[in-house]
């Protein structure tokens, strides 16, 4: 969807397709018909944005075949779909039975991660709409925190220099800018905006910046206004915002039984306490009886509250959007709704069919649109 900020600037709102398992080109096109087109129709939108996820093999195939890129662009155009942002965090196999720490590999000390991201950039410049000259890619916050010796960090910084050089060359060739945002996440080398401000301070900020995931921000118990100020002082641009909400629980002891339903085997659900305690997964937090209140890295639907006594961090999300969007100029114009956990929600809360999943995605986008519309009205 395209929305207009009060400054006149165009803001793109999309949903991230890493919620779907397809990893090859035929499967990606099939999911456009199964999900993206029905979502657009449910919203009554002329144009729907996708935060497209391409696994590494598909990205490499598209990067090496201009004809395939044109065909994919035609498939998008025919369905009223557009792409201004890609999710380059999961490398591949994001819907394997067990993902957990595998999602952080390969990390930013490797040429595999560099090559994958530059492949995505090559694809993105040909998918961008004709009236858009800048795209974004989100990526992992360098690596999982352990092991990360100094030599590996230095290797990663060299890769970031090569990334910026590659993006600069691509702009010379095509006239279009692609920026890459590193996404702070609990447990990673870059976990908070404070760490981003320090560890990424020397990057080429014309090409590189931060992807601000609002669920991760909440799990780190960061205040949105302070986080934005911190990034601004460091000169780090917010390349992309992932509109997401985490699970919250005031009293983990009272909620123990319902929380166990969220301790599932595929994804990592880092848990952070307001008192400073931490656990790298929800089942560990439950076993160690981490003191509450908790915020849990489990992306939950934006428009439907979890069953009591659980809640979500949508108040943090709405506060962050207010701070991001109500200034004279928006801090960021690429907003991607990213709830990839629909099919691992507790039984009874997960979609039972493709149509129900399309309903859920459309509901999240409508919620986001309505929040942004209220903010626009309040600021006018």
Secondary structure, DSSP 8 states (H G I E B T S, - for coil): -EEE-TTS-EEEEEEEGGGS---SHHHHHHHIIIIIHHHHHHHT-S-EEEEEE--HHHHHHHHT-HHHHHHHHHHHHHTTEEEEEEE-S--S-TTSS--GGGGG-S-TTSHHHHHHHHHHHHHHHHHS-TT--EEEEEEESSSBSSS--HHHHHHHHHHHHHHHHHHHHHHHHHS-EEEEEEE--TTBSS-SHHHHHHHTTTS-TTTEEEEEEHHHHHHTT--HHHHHHHHHHHT--EEEEEE---EEES-TTTTHHHHHTT--SSS---EEETTS-EESSHHHHHHHT--S-EEE-----SSS--STTEEESHHHHHHHHHHHHSSSS-S-SEEEE----GGGS-TTTS-SSHHHHHHHHHHHHHHHHHHHHHHHHHH-
